[in-house]
Amino acid sequence: MAARRVIKAVLVDLSGTLHIEDSAVPGAQEALKKLRSAPVAVRFVTNTTKECKQDLLERLKQLDFDIKEDEIFTSLTAARNLLEQKKFRPLLMVEKNALHDFTGLDTSDPNAVVIGLAPDQFNYPTMNKAFRLVLDGAPLIAIHKARYYKKKDGLALGPGPFVTGLEYATDQKATVVGKPEQTFFLEALRGTNCGPEEAVMIGDDCRDDVGVERDLFMSGFVVAGKYRDADEGKIHPPPYLTCESFPHAVEHILQHLL
């Protein structure tokens, strides 16, 4: 475990950490209230791409989480920012519920491919269309490359295997905009008046949540969700702490890092 230090901000993953689909992690609402009572900024970072930010916020409210829209930074937001900066016309391989976050973008005659978690899009005709676009020079943009995620009935494939398949077939490397990219975390910390070395991350994915490039100096807590035994050994250095759940991570922060 790392040496004790005072933190000023906590970044919290959503799916698998605070909730799993439409069920809250036991005790997560009360733990979040305790965390908010501490002298730290709290922000929420998510690679969720199955629904738009507004639908995600509504889901969280229905689960009795006190979270404001401007506290959430999503990989969909990061993807849209990149598309606008580069003036790309994307082939959007995302679920229908996520399309709202791309409203207003020109998607005619696509010159870029954007992939999120989109089970309905992962069929041969759509994948082949994406393959041909990338082969002809369109950039491949991965909203994230998670290998899998947690559902109520167990683990399920994430977009990573499908992105990797297109990379292999086209011999092109995807640009990743969500976690664990440094720019994603730095953008999420904007406005908190603290640097990454003064922040910790709580999430259920060793690689994407806490396996951030280490020159950020951000400590990470891994909690249950899609965590599997010995996951912490897959990154170096290992997470600051592996906890049973989000409430346990919060208790440790309140007792040892403030």
C-alpha positions as CSV (number, residue, x, y, z in Angstrom):
1,M,0.0,0.0,0.0
2,A,1.3,3.5,-0.8
3,A,2.3,5.9,1.8
4,R,-0.4,8.1,3.3
5,R,-1.1,11.4,1.6
6,V,-3.9,14.0,1.6
7,I,-6.1,14.0,-1.5
8,K,-8.3,16.8,-2.9
9,A,-10.4,15.0,-5.5
10,V,-11.9,11.6,-6.1
11,L,-12.8,10.3,-9.5
12,V,-15.5,7.6,-9.4
13,D,-16.4,5.1,-12.1
14,L,-20.1,4.4,-12.5
15,S,-21.1,1.1,-14.1
16,G,-19.8,-1.8,-11.9
17,T,-18.7,0.6,-9.2
18,L,-21.9,2.5,-8.2
19,H,-24.4,0.4,-10.0
20,I,-24.8,-2.7,-12.2
21,E,-27.4,-2.1,-14.9
22,D,-30.6,-1.0,-12.9
23,S,-29.4,-2.0,-9.5
24,A,-27.3,0.1,-7.1
25,V,-24.3,-1.5,-5.4
26,P,-25.4,-2.1,-1.8
27,G,-24.6,0.9,0.4
28,A,-23.3,3.0,-2.5
29,Q,-25.8,5.9,-2.1
30,E,-24.9,6.4,1.6
31,A,-21.2,6.0,0.9
32,L,-21.4,8.7,-1.7
33,K,-23.1,11.0,0.8
34,K,-20.3,10.4,3.2
35,L,-17.7,11.2,0.6
36,R,-19.5,14.4,-0.4
37,S,-19.3,15.5,3.3
38,A,-15.5,15.4,3.1
39,P,-13.4,18.3,1.9
40,V,-12.8,16.7,-1.6
41,A,-14.1,17.4,-5.1
42,V,-16.1,14.4,-6.5
43,R,-16.3,13.8,-10.2
44,F,-17.8,10.8,-12.1
45,V,-16.0,9.3,-15.1
46,T,-17.5,6.6,-17.3
47,N,-16.9,4.7,-20.5
48,T,-20.5,3.8,-20.8
49,T,-21.6,4.1,-24.4
50,K,-25.0,2.3,-24.4
51,E,-26.9,5.4,-23.5
52,C,-26.6,9.2,-23.7
53,K,-25.5,11.3,-20.8
54,Q,-29.1,12.4,-20.0
55,D,-30.4,8.9,-19.9
56,L,-27.5,7.9,-17.7
57,L,-28.2,10.7,-15.3
58,E,-31.9,9.7,-15.2
59,R,-30.9,6.1,-14.4
60,L,-28.7,7.3,-11.5
61,K,-31.4,9.6,-10.1
62,Q,-33.9,6.7,-10.2
63,L,-31.3,4.8,-8.1
64,D,-31.3,7.7,-5.6
65,F,-27.8,8.9,-6.4
66,D,-27.3,12.6,-5.8
67,I,-25.3,13.4,-9.0
68,K,-25.4,16.5,-11.2
69,E,-25.0,16.5,-14.9
70,D,-21.9,18.7,-14.9
71,E,-20.2,16.3,-12.5
72,I,-20.2,13.5,-15.1
73,F,-17.6,13.2,-17.8
74,T,-18.3,10.5,-20.4
75,S,-16.3,9.0,-23.2
76,L,-19.1,9.9,-25.5
77,T,-18.4,13.6,-24.7
78,A,-14.7,13.0,-25.4
79,A,-15.6,11.4,-28.7
80,R,-17.8,14.2,-29.8
81,N,-15.2,16.8,-28.8
82,L,-12.6,15.0,-31.1
83,L,-15.1,14.8,-34.0
84,E,-15.9,18.5,-33.8
85,Q,-12.2,19.4,-33.6
86,K,-11.3,17.4,-36.6
87,K,-14.5,18.1,-38.5
88,F,-15.0,14.4,-39.1
89,R,-18.3,12.9,-40.5
90,P,-18.5,9.7,-38.5
91,L,-20.0,6.3,-39.1
92,L,-21.4,6.0,-35.6
93,M,-21.3,2.4,-34.3
94,V,-23.1,3.2,-31.0
95,E,-26.5,2.1,-29.6
96,K,-29.5,4.2,-30.5
97,N,-29.8,5.5,-26.9
98,A,-26.4,7.0,-27.2
99,L,-27.0,8.9,-30.5
100,H,-28.5,11.9,-28.7
101,D,-24.9,12.9,-27.6
102,F,-24.0,13.3,-31.3
103,T,-27.0,15.3,-32.3
104,G,-26.1,17.9,-34.9
105,L,-23.0,16.2,-36.3
106,D,-22.9,15.6,-40.1
107,T,-22.9,11.8,-40.6
108,S,-23.4,11.9,-44.4
109,D,-20.7,10.3,-46.5
110,P,-18.7,9.1,-43.5
111,N,-14.9,9.8,-43.4
112,A,-14.3,8.4,-39.9
113,V,-15.4,5.3,-37.9
114,V,-16.4,5.6,-34.3
115,I,-17.0,2.5,-32.2
116,G,-18.5,2.2,-28.7
117,L,-20.3,-0.6,-27.0
118,A,-22.9,-1.4,-29.6
119,P,-24.1,-5.0,-29.7
120,D,-26.7,-4.2,-32.3
121,Q,-24.0,-2.8,-34.6
122,F,-21.6,-5.7,-34.3
123,N,-22.8,-7.6,-37.3
124,Y,-21.0,-8.6,-40.5
125,P,-22.5,-5.9,-42.8
126,T,-21.8,-3.0,-40.4
127,M,-18.4,-4.3,-39.4
128,N,-17.5,-4.8,-43.1
129,K,-18.6,-1.2,-43.9
130,A,-16.4,0.1,-41.1
131,F,-13.5,-2.1,-42.4
132,R,-13.8,-0.7,-45.9
133,L,-13.9,2.9,-44.7
134,V,-10.8,2.4,-42.5
135,L,-9.0,0.6,-45.3
136,D,-9.7,3.6,-47.6
137,G,-8.1,6.0,-45.1
138,A,-10.8,6.9,-42.6
139,P,-9.5,7.1,-39.0
140,L,-10.7,4.5,-36.5
141,I,-11.8,6.1,-33.3
142,A,-12.6,3.8,-30.3
143,I,-14.7,5.4,-27.6
144,H,-12.9,2.9,-25.4
145,K,-11.4,-0.6,-25.7
146,A,-12.7,-2.4,-22.7
147,R,-12.4,-6.1,-23.0
148,Y,-15.6,-6.9,-21.1
149,Y,-18.1,-5.4,-18.6
150,K,-20.3,-6.5,-15.8
151,K,-24.0,-7.4,-16.3
152,K,-26.4,-8.8,-13.8
153,D,-26.1,-12.3,-15.4
154,G,-22.3,-12.2,-15.6
155,L,-19.5,-10.7,-17.8
156,A,-20.2,-9.6,-21.4
157,L,-17.9,-8.7,-24.3
158,G,-17.0,-5.0,-24.5
159,P,-16.1,-3.1,-27.7
160,G,-12.4,-3.8,-27.3
161,P,-12.4,-7.2,-29.2
162,F,-14.3,-5.6,-32.1
163,V,-12.0,-2.6,-32.3
164,T,-9.0,-4.9,-32.2
165,G,-10.5,-7.0,-35.0
166,L,-10.7,-3.9,-37.2
167,E,-7.2,-2.9,-36.3
168,Y,-5.9,-6.3,-37.2
169,A,-7.8,-6.4,-40.5
170,T,-6.8,-2.9,-41.6
171,D,-3.4,-2.8,-40.1
172,Q,-4.4,0.6,-38.6
173,K,-4.2,1.7,-34.9
174,A,-7.4,3.1,-33.3
175,T,-7.4,6.4,-31.5
176,V,-8.9,5.8,-28.0
177,V,-10.7,8.8,-26.4
178,G,-12.1,7.3,-23.1
179,K,-10.4,5.7,-20.1
180,P,-7.6,5.0,-19.6
181,E,-6.3,7.9,-21.8
182,Q,-4.5,10.6,-19.9
183,T,-6.4,13.4,-21.6
184,F,-9.7,11.9,-20.5
185,F,-8.8,12.0,-16.8
186,L,-7.2,15.4,-17.0
187,E,-10.3,16.8,-18.6
188,A,-12.4,15.3,-15.9
189,L,-10.3,17.0,-13.3
190,R,-10.7,20.4,-15.0
191,G,-12.3,22.9,-12.6
192,T,-11.5,20.9,-9.4
193,N,-8.4,23.1,-8.7
194,C,-6.2,20.1,-8.0
195,G,-3.7,18.2,-10.0
196,P,-3.8,14.5,-10.8
197,E,-1.2,13.8,-8.1
198,E,-3.8,15.0,-5.6
199,A,-6.6,12.7,-6.8
200,V,-7.6,9.1,-6.6
201,M,-9.7,7.0,-8.9
202,I,-12.2,4.3,-7.8
203,G,-13.3,1.8,-10.4
204,D,-13.8,-1.9,-11.1
205,D,-11.4,-2.2,-14.1
206,C,-7.7,-2.5,-13.2
207,R,-6.5,-1.5,-16.7
208,D,-9.0,1.2,-17.7
209,D,-9.8,2.7,-14.3
210,V,-6.6,2.6,-12.4
211,G,-4.0,1.4,-14.9
212,V,-3.5,5.1,-15.9
213,E,0.0,6.0,-17.2
214,R,1.9,6.4,-14.0
215,D,3.3,9.9,-14.7
216,L,-0.1,11.1,-13.7
217,F,0.7,10.0,-10.1
218,M,-3.0,9.2,-9.5
219,S,-3.6,6.4,-7.0
220,G,-6.3,3.8,-7.7
221,F,-8.8,1.8,-5.8
222,V,-10.2,-1.4,-7.4
223,V,-13.6,-2.5,-6.2
224,A,-15.8,-5.5,-7.1
225,G,-17.9,-5.4,-10.3
226,K,-16.1,-7.0,-13.2
227,Y,-12.9,-7.4,-11.0
228,R,-11.5,-10.9,-11.1
229,D,-9.0,-12.4,-8.7
230,A,-5.4,-11.4,-9.4
231,D,-6.5,-8.6,-11.9
232,E,-4.3,-6.2,-9.9
233,G,-1.2,-8.2,-11.0
234,K,-1.9,-7.2,-14.6
235,I,-0.8,-3.6,-14.2
236,H,2.5,-2.2,-12.8
237,P,2.7,-0.6,-10.3
238,P,-0.4,-2.3,-8.8
239,P,-3.4,-0.4,-7.5
240,Y,-3.1,1.5,-4.3
241,L,-5.8,-0.8,-2.7
242,T,-8.2,-3.5,-3.7
243,C,-11.5,-3.2,-1.9
244,E,-14.7,-5.3,-1.6
245,S,-16.9,-2.5,-2.8
246,F,-17.3,1.3,-3.3
247,P,-18.4,1.8,0.4
248,H,-15.2,0.1,1.6
249,A,-13.1,2.3,-0.6
250,V,-14.8,5.4,0.7
251,E,-14.3,4.4,4.3
252,H,-10.6,3.9,3.6
253,I,-10.3,7.4,2.0
254,L,-12.1,9.0,4.9
255,Q,-10.0,7.3,7.6
256,H,-6.6,7.3,5.9
257,L,-6.3,9.9,3.1
258,L,-7.9,13.1,4.6
